[in-house]
Amino acid sequence: MVRKKKEMRVKLLFPPSDKKYAKRRPGYSRRPSPPQTAHAVLSAWLRKHSEKKVLVEAISDQKPTDDGFEDRTLEEMKGFALGADIVGLTCWYHNIENVISLSRKIKRDNLGTKIALGGPGISNPMIAKLILRKSQDVDFVIEGDGEEALTGLVERRTTDNIPNLWYRDGNNTRFTYHQSTDLSQMPTWDFSDTLDYERLLEPHTRLMGNEQSMIGIFGNRGCPKANRSKPCIFCSSNIGGTKIRIMPPEMFWKQKKRLHEVHGIMDTYCSDNVFTLSLKHIEKIADEKDKDCDSLRMRVYSYPTDIIRKGGIALAEKLKEIGVYNVFFGIENFSKEVNLRANKDTFDLAELKKAVEILRSVGIGTTVSLIVGLPGESNSSLSTTERAFEELMSGYGNNGIQRAYISLGMPLIGTAWYNELFSDEGIRRAYLQATGNPLGEELSIRYDILRKLSIEEHTSLSGMHEAYSAAGRLVRIAQNYLPEENVGGYGLEELSHH
């Protein structure tokens, strides 16, 4: 008698923000968080590529209610995880305490369940090794692309034969090897495996103002800037490899059509570090577009210099043709000295104006982001940024520029900025005195404290109050020209306390 193969059960969860980040407002603050694209991608990948029969279900951090939406509790998530062979938890900087707490709750009732963490918050060696050392409830940490790693876990391969995997080997932690996902093998995906996805997605499928709340997709992975000159010191999005991988354009459109046909989603944002790789690349995407995609729109990331130097009006027209309605520019600071220290490409005001005008001429809006408090910040750099931003917004606010992001700099673990601070013995000593915990031994880092110490020791500002004041002024400038909902950023929840 042939035994029926056991079906592997995988549950994917995105735990809610930790208490100290519950009031964060990075944008779209009045709308529910969309279901996790990563969960849908992993689910579709497993069904297509795993040799084992697998059932995958996902759950997001929020749930629909009669009055709107609310965060799911950890107890709800623990109940959802019951009976799973593998539980995957998405970890960001703002939910790591809940991730670890949920891991403990799941293991308490499911001793045989394997728990794997993935996501930007833990995709670097320092935090991965720390998690495995401090939390015995977590079995694996995935660094970089997760598709092949999760497939290996489902198929029960030996740990040393699973790419991108951190695991325990006795008292030691080990990493296998990096392997980038082949995007030409990516299946089309949707949110059918996400609990209550129809009701949670419903607010996203109606136009609200000038755009829909964002569902993420991707057309390439990797960062050309990091390839060229290493990552920006504040960026953790490129951990796991810099090589550019491009999804075939026909697959890109097939994915967008799938989301529209299944869920009615017209607006998406492309999470590609840089969407405008070249005019030729955008032309290839345009050549594959058909009339069924005429109503589908997207927001993308680019640089002002890309728009100007890689095609100008011709590039803008092609972007408009493929449905781009907004281009996100990460300016971060108008001080060349600060941007150079941050290993960030510098953009002057004239370049930015020209790029905004080129895009505006074809009906494409822009988003501009700024970061306050980077290393080397000074009263002079703050004044330079404030003057330039006021001039920019007075000319293009809600007339070209549609959104603005103002953030307090955050030295995330895994970034060059964090490494610079960690190597400073004085900062480590001050952090220990302020928190009672050694820097490098905490799973949930007090980024507000670390930011404060960076301001005090690595800028010429007199203290955090100057950074708070500067960020507040930039937010008010943005709000003078844009709807309140179109002004977001990271760390802004701290402003209301100061």
C-alpha positions in Angstrom: 0.0 0.0 0.0 1.4 3.4 -1.0 1.3 5.9 1.9 -0.2 9.3 1.1 2.4 12.0 1.4 1.9 14.3 4.4 0.8 17.8 3.5 3.1 20.4 5.0 1.2 23.3 6.7 2.9 26.7 6.6 1.4 29.7 8.4 2.8 33.2 7.6 2.1 36.1 10.1 3.0 39.8 10.4 2.9 40.6 14.1 1.7 44.1 15.0 3.9 47.0 16.1 5.4 46.9 19.5 3.8 49.2 22.1 6.5 51.9 21.8 5.8 52.1 18.1 2.0 51.8 18.2 1.6 55.5 17.3 4.1 55.6 14.4 2.7 57.2 11.2 4.9 56.5 8.2 2.0 57.4 5.9 -1.5 56.3 5.0 -2.2 56.7 8.7 -6.0 56.6 8.3 -6.1 53.4 6.3 -5.4 49.8 7.3 -2.1 48.3 6.5 -2.4 46.2 3.3 -1.8 42.4 3.4 1.9 41.5 3.2 3.1 41.1 -0.4 5.9 38.9 0.9 3.4 36.4 2.3 1.5 36.1 -1.0 4.8 35.7 -3.0 6.1 33.0 -0.7 2.8 31.2 -0.8 2.7 31.1 -4.6 6.4 30.2 -4.8 6.0 27.2 -2.5 3.0 25.9 -4.5 4.9 26.2 -7.7 8.4 25.0 -6.7 8.2 22.8 -3.6 8.4 19.1 -4.3 6.2 18.5 -1.2 2.5 19.1 -1.1 2.0 22.3 0.9 -0.8 24.3 2.4 0.1 27.9 3.0 -2.1 30.4 4.9 -1.3 34.0 5.9 -2.5 36.6 8.3 -1.6 40.3 8.5 -1.2 42.6 11.5 -4.7 44.1 11.2 -8.2 42.8 10.8 -11.4 44.4 9.4 -14.2 45.4 11.9 -17.6 46.8 11.5 -16.2 50.2 12.3 -13.0 50.0 10.2 -10.0 48.0 11.3 -7.9 47.2 14.3 -4.7 45.4 15.3 -4.9 41.7 15.8 -3.8 40.4 19.2 -0.9 38.0 19.7 -3.4 35.5 21.2 -5.4 35.6 17.9 -2.2 35.0 16.0 -1.1 32.2 18.3 -4.5 30.5 17.6 -4.0 30.9 13.9 -0.6 29.2 14.1 -2.0 26.1 15.8 -1.3 22.9 13.8 1.4 24.5 11.6 4.6 22.6 10.7 6.4 25.9 9.9 5.5 29.4 11.1 7.1 32.3 9.3 7.1 35.7 11.0 7.8 38.9 9.2 10.1 41.1 11.4 10.7 44.9 11.1 12.4 47.2 13.5 9.0 48.2 15.0 7.6 44.8 15.8 10.6 42.7 17.0 9.4 42.5 20.6 6.0 41.1 19.5 7.8 38.7 17.1 9.8 37.2 19.9 6.8 37.2 22.3 4.6 35.5 19.7 7.3 32.9 19.0 7.3 32.0 22.7 3.5 31.7 22.8 3.4 29.5 19.7 6.2 27.2 20.9 4.4 26.8 24.3 1.5 25.0 22.6 3.2 23.7 19.5 6.6 22.2 20.5 7.1 20.5 17.1 6.5 23.7 15.1 9.5 25.3 13.5 9.7 29.1 13.6 11.5 31.1 10.9 11.9 34.8 10.9 12.4 36.9 7.8 12.1 40.5 6.7 14.1 43.7 6.7 14.4 44.0 10.5 16.5 40.9 10.9 18.2 40.5 7.5 21.8 41.0 8.7 24.3 38.8 10.6 24.5 40.8 13.8 20.8 40.7 14.7 20.3 37.2 13.3 23.0 35.7 15.5 21.7 37.7 18.5 18.1 36.4 18.0 19.3 32.7 17.8 21.4 33.2 20.9 18.7 34.9 23.0 15.5 33.4 21.8 15.4 29.6 21.9 11.9 29.7 20.5 13.2 30.9 17.1 14.6 28.1 15.0 15.8 29.9 11.9 16.5 33.4 10.7 16.4 34.1 6.9 18.8 36.7 5.5 17.9 38.2 2.2 15.6 36.5 -0.3 13.2 34.0 1.4 11.8 31.9 -1.4 14.5 29.3 -1.6 15.1 29.2 2.1 11.5 28.5 2.9 11.3 25.9 0.2 14.3 24.1 1.7 12.6 24.1 5.2 9.4 22.7 3.7 11.3 20.0 1.9 13.2 19.2 5.1 16.6 19.5 3.5 19.6 19.5 5.8 20.2 23.0 7.2 23.6 23.3 5.5 21.9 22.8 2.2 19.4 25.6 2.5 20.4 29.0 1.2 20.2 32.3 3.2 19.7 30.5 6.5 21.0 31.2 9.9 20.7 28.2 12.3 22.1 26.8 15.5 24.9 24.2 15.4 25.4 23.2 19.0 26.4 26.3 20.9 27.3 28.1 17.7 25.2 29.9 15.1 26.0 29.3 11.4 25.0 30.8 8.1 24.8 28.7 5.0 25.3 30.7 1.8 23.7 33.5 -0.2 21.5 32.6 -3.1 19.5 35.2 -5.0 16.0 34.3 -6.3 15.7 33.9 -10.0 12.9 36.4 -10.8 12.2 34.7 -14.2 10.9 31.7 -12.1 8.5 33.9 -10.1 4.8 32.7 -10.2 2.0 35.2 -10.3 0.4 35.7 -6.9 -2.6 37.2 -5.1 -3.9 37.5 -1.6 -6.3 34.5 -1.7 -4.3 32.8 1.1 -4.7 35.8 3.5 -7.3 35.6 6.1 -10.2 38.1 5.6 -8.2 39.5 2.6 -11.4 40.6 0.8 -12.7 42.8 3.7 -9.2 44.1 4.6 -8.4 44.9 1.0 -11.7 46.6 0.4 -10.6 50.1 1.5 -7.6 49.7 -0.8 -9.6 49.1 -3.9 -11.5 52.4 -3.8 -10.0 55.6 -4.8 -9.3 57.8 -1.8 -8.2 61.3 -2.8 -5.8 61.1 -5.6 -4.6 57.5 -5.1 -5.3 54.2 -3.5 -3.5 52.9 -0.4 -0.6 50.9 -1.5 -0.2 47.3 -2.4 3.5 46.4 -3.1 4.8 44.6 -6.1 8.3 44.4 -7.6 9.9 44.4 -11.0 13.5 44.1 -10.0 15.6 43.4 -6.9 19.0 44.8 -5.9 20.3 48.4 -5.8 22.3 49.9 -8.6 23.6 52.7 -6.3 24.9 50.1 -3.8 26.5 48.2 -6.7 28.2 51.3 -7.8 29.4 52.9 -4.5 28.1 50.8 -1.5 24.8 51.4 0.3 23.9 54.7 1.9 24.9 54.6 5.6 21.3 54.7 6.8 19.9 52.0 4.4 19.3 48.4 5.3 17.2 47.4 2.2 20.2 46.0 0.3 21.3 43.4 2.8 21.7 40.0 1.1 23.2 41.1 -2.2 23.6 44.0 -4.6 23.2 42.2 -7.9 20.4 43.6 -10.0 17.8 40.9 -11.0 15.1 41.9 -13.4 11.7 40.3 -13.8 10.8 39.7 -17.5 8.4 42.6 -18.5 5.7 40.2 -19.6 5.7 38.6 -16.1 5.5 42.0 -14.5 2.3 42.9 -16.4 0.9 39.4 -15.8 1.3 40.1 -12.1 -0.4 43.5 -12.2 -3.3 42.1 -14.2 -3.7 39.2 -11.8 -4.1 41.6 -8.8 -6.6 43.6 -10.8 -8.7 40.6 -12.0 -8.7 38.9 -8.6 -8.9 41.9 -6.2 -9.8 44.9 -8.3 -6.4 46.5 -7.4 -5.6 49.3 -9.8 -2.8 51.2 -7.9 0.4 49.6 -6.7 3.8 50.7 -5.6 7.0 49.2 -7.0 9.3 48.3 -4.1 12.3 48.2 -6.5 15.2 50.3 -5.1 15.4 52.0 -8.4 12.7 51.5 -11.0 14.2 53.7 -13.8 17.2 51.5 -14.5 17.4 53.0 -18.0 15.2 54.3 -20.8 15.7 51.1 -22.7 14.5 49.1 -19.7 11.3 51.3 -19.4 10.8 51.0 -23.2 10.8 47.2 -22.9 8.2 47.4 -20.1 6.1 49.7 -22.3 6.4 47.3 -25.3 4.8 44.5 -23.3 1.9 46.5 -22.0 -1.5 45.8 -23.6 -4.9 47.6 -23.5 -6.1 45.5 -20.5 -3.5 47.4 -18.4 -4.6 51.0 -19.4 -6.3 51.6 -16.0 -3.5 50.2 -13.9 -1.2 52.7 -12.2 1.9 52.6 -10.0 4.2 54.6 -7.9 7.9 54.0 -8.3 11.3 55.0 -6.9 13.9 56.9 -8.9 16.5 59.7 -8.6 16.0 63.2 -10.0 19.2 62.8 -12.0 17.8 59.6 -13.6 14.8 61.5 -14.9 17.0 64.2 -16.3 20.0 62.2 -17.6 18.4 58.9 -18.7 15.9 60.4 -21.1 14.2 63.5 -19.8 10.8 64.1 -21.5 11.1 60.8 -23.5 11.6 58.8 -20.2 8.8 60.7 -18.5 6.4 60.0 -21.4 7.3 56.3 -21.3 6.7 56.2 -17.5 3.3 57.8 -18.1 2.6 55.3 -20.8 3.1 52.4 -18.4 0.9 53.9 -15.8 3.3 55.6 -13.4 1.4 58.4 -11.6 4.0 59.2 -8.9 7.8 59.0 -8.6 9.4 58.9 -5.2 12.7 60.9 -4.7 14.8 60.1 -1.7 16.5 63.5 -1.4 17.2 63.2 2.4 19.1 66.4 2.8 19.9 69.4 0.7 23.3 69.8 2.3 26.0 68.2 0.1 28.3 67.7 3.0 25.7 65.7 5.0 24.7 63.6 2.0 28.4 62.9 1.1 29.0 61.7 4.7 25.9 59.5 4.4 27.4 58.0 1.2 24.3 59.4 -0.5 24.1 60.8 -4.0 23.7 64.6 -3.7 20.9 66.4 -5.5 20.7 70.2 -5.7 17.5 72.2 -5.7 17.7 73.1 -9.4 18.0 69.4 -10.4 15.0 68.5 -8.3 12.9 71.3 -9.7 13.8 70.3 -13.2 12.9 66.6 -12.6 9.6 67.6 -11.0 8.8 69.9 -14.0 9.6 67.1 -16.5 7.3 64.7 -14.7 4.6 67.3 -14.2 4.6 68.1 -17.8 3.3 64.6 -18.6 1.0 64.4 -15.7 3.2 62.5 -13.2 3.4 63.6 -9.6 6.3 63.2 -7.2 7.0 62.3 -3.6 9.9 63.9 -1.7 11.5 62.5 1.4 13.9 64.2 3.9 15.8 62.8 6.9 16.7 65.0 9.9 19.7 64.2 12.1 22.1 62.3 9.9 25.8 62.3 10.9 27.4 65.7 10.2 24.1 67.6 10.6 24.5 71.2 11.7 22.4 74.3 12.1 23.7 75.4 8.7 22.6 72.1 7.0 19.2 72.3 8.7 18.7 75.9 7.5 19.8 74.9 4.0 17.3 72.0 3.8 14.5 74.1 5.3 15.0 77.0 2.9 15.2 74.7 -0.1 12.1 72.7 1.0 10.1 75.9 1.5 11.1 77.1 -2.0 10.3 73.7 -3.5 6.9 73.3 -1.8 5.8 76.9 -2.5 6.4 76.3 -6.2 5.2 72.7 -6.6 3.3 71.7 -3.4 0.1 69.9 -4.6 1.1 71.1 -8.1 3.6 68.4 -9.0 4.6 67.3 -5.5 1.8 65.1 -4.1 3.4 63.6 -1.0 6.2 64.4 1.5 8.0 62.2 4.0 9.9 63.9 6.9 11.8 61.4 9.1 14.1 61.5 12.1 17.2 59.6 11.1 17.2 56.0 12.5 20.5 54.1 12.8 19.0 50.7 12.1 21.0 47.7 13.1 22.8 46.3 10.0 23.5 49.7 8.5 26.9 51.4 8.3 25.5 54.2 10.5 24.7 51.7 13.3 28.2 50.1 12.9 29.8 53.5 13.2 28.0 54.2 16.5 28.6 50.7 17.8 32.3 51.0 17.3 32.3 54.2 19.5 33.1 53.1 23.0 31.7 56.4 24.5 28.4 55.8 22.8 28.2 52.2 24.0 28.9 53.4 27.5 26.3 56.2 27.3 23.7 53.8 25.8 24.3 51.3 28.7 23.9 54.1 31.2 20.6 55.4 29.6 19.0 52.0 29.1 20.6 49.5 31.5 21.3 47.2 28.6 24.5 46.9 26.5 24.3 48.0 22.9 24.7 44.9 20.8 22.8 42.7 23.4 19.3 44.0 22.9 16.9 42.5 20.5 14.7 45.6 20.5 17.1 48.5 20.3 16.1 51.9 21.8 16.5 53.8 18.5 15.3 57.0 20.2 18.3 56.8 22.6 20.7 55.8 19.9 19.5 58.6 17.7 20.0 61.1 20.6 23.5 59.9 21.2 24.3 60.1 17.5 23.0 63.7 17.5 25.1 64.6 20.5 28.4 63.0 19.3 28.2 62.9 15.5 26.6 66.3 14.7 27.3 69.9 15.8 23.7 70.3 17.0 23.3 71.1 20.7 20.9 68.3 21.3 17.8 66.4 20.2 15.6 69.4 20.7 17.1 71.1 17.6 16.4 68.0 15.5 12.8 67.8 16.8 12.3 71.5 16.1 13.7 71.2 12.6 11.6 68.1 11.7 8.5 69.9 13.1 9.2 72.9 10.9 9.6 70.7 7.8 6.3 68.9 8.6 4.5 72.2 8.9 5.9 73.4 5.6 4.6 70.3 4.0 1.2 70.5 5.6 0.9 74.1 4.3 0.7 72.8 0.8 -0.5 69.1 1.1 -3.4 67.3 2.7 -2.4 66.1 6.2 -2.7 62.4 5.1 -0.1 63.0 2.4 2.5 64.0 4.9 4.2 61.1 6.7 7.6 59.8 7.9 9.4 57.8 10.6 10.0 58.9 14.1 7.3 61.6 13.9 5.4 60.1 16.8 8.2 61.5 19.0 7.5 65.1 18.0 4.2 65.2 19.9 6.1 64.5 23.1 8.5 67.4 22.6 
